């Protein structure tokens, strides 16, 4: 098993990455869905005892991907910030320091449902914010997994997960890429996010990720 897999989808090549992202070589772009930065901070404001350091951890993973793949552009497929409470000083300070390390990188956010509630990122982060769809080659980049009349949709929102079954009632639930004929789903990039089980439709493909590897589930 490898940390990435190359697939052809809608006539173009994509790299599915074990760290729950897509590299699109024709556009030199990294695609990230559902980062949900500041989710833990939002929960702590509600009095919930949740882990610290999730934003820093997610940004370190993002740094590793940007170091590994030649990127001119980073595109977030919605849900960059989790909630209004995610504008906490610690979260925004970490994001600003991260952005200062990548001043030459073009960053675009396609607004998702959480972005509409949380509000756009601060201007100092220099993130272009657009509504869906964002067309790139044969793809319609979206947050919501709604079909597009002319382009293959790459979307987030669902946080897809897939159950693997082994011997003796063994079960393992892992994040996945769900590739279908017209709409394909990315797993949630954020570490502090849940997932929704998917049932594989006829003609679809499922690529699960775990232990820094990605493989196709059969």
Buried (B, 14 or more C-beta within 10 A) or exposed (E): EEBBBEBEBBEBEBBBBBBBBBBBEEBEBBBBBBBBBBBBBBBBBEEEEEEEEBBBBBBEBBEEBBEBBEBEBBBBBBBBBBBEBBBBEBBBEBBEEBBEEBEEBBBBBBBBEBBEEBEBBBEEBEBEBEEBBBEBBBBBBBBBBBBBEEBBBBBBBBBBBBBBEEEEEEEEEBBBBBBBEBBBBBBBBBBBBEBEEBEEEEEBBBBBBBEEEBBBEE
